Amino acid sequence: MHNTVKNLLDIENNTKIYLNKLNINNNPKIIAVSKTFKIDKILPLIEYGHIDYGENKVQEAVEKWTDIKEINSKVKLHMIGKLQTNKVKFAVQIFDYIHSVDSEKLAKKIADEQNKINKKIKIFLQVNIGDEDQKSGVSKKDVYRLASYCKKIDLDLIGLMCIPPADINPESYFEEMNKLNKTLDLTELSMGMSSDFLVAAKCFSTYVRVGSSIFGKRL
């Protein structure tokens, strides 16, 4: 068995054991964050049957995934990085999910581009849950307005996403996100990375974004 597949299975198993111990009924999907890794490193996972992959640059995703997605329609690609409006046209063609919508301008551009090619992308709103100046994301107070705008323009809004402040226990931020998600009556929640995915799973994240724990250190 290839290392990456073993790592993925370990993560799935550890998550199950951890949540069972806490008596929490949650089974988050794992987005294998494949950004910066070459396709030969990712192929064993695809061959094993893993479906969800995360990229944060549109150009890299187009170059790496166009051929694979033509052969394997099951593969789902998640845009997890900041998306500039001038890249939306290409992003909409290759991605199935966009996790980083944080403005009406970006939402409108996605709606316009997906209508042109008759495709419906699943959308997460990125929330700046720690109110950090340097981070992308809509503020907590503006998230309601943005969510209602997305629904008005007929985007398929499925949930919220966050990257909590570094070097602090993220649990309180994840709990706050879960409450916010419920208030908005959204079903999916994109939280947790290699360092904190178990805490995110405990707080009912439905998608965790795991890269280095699957693929190893980025060069």
Secondary structure, DSSP 8 states (H G I E B T S, - for coil): --HHHHHHHHHHHHHHHHHHHTT-----EEEEE-TT--HHHHHHHHHHT--EEEES-HHHHHHHHHHHHHH-TT-EEEE-S---GGGHHHHHHH-SEEEEE-SHHHHHHHHHHHHHTT---EEEEEE-TT--TTS-SB-GGGHHHHHHHHHHTT-EEEEEEE---TTS--HHHHHHHHHHHHHTT--EEE---TTTHHHHHHTT-SEEEE-HHHH----
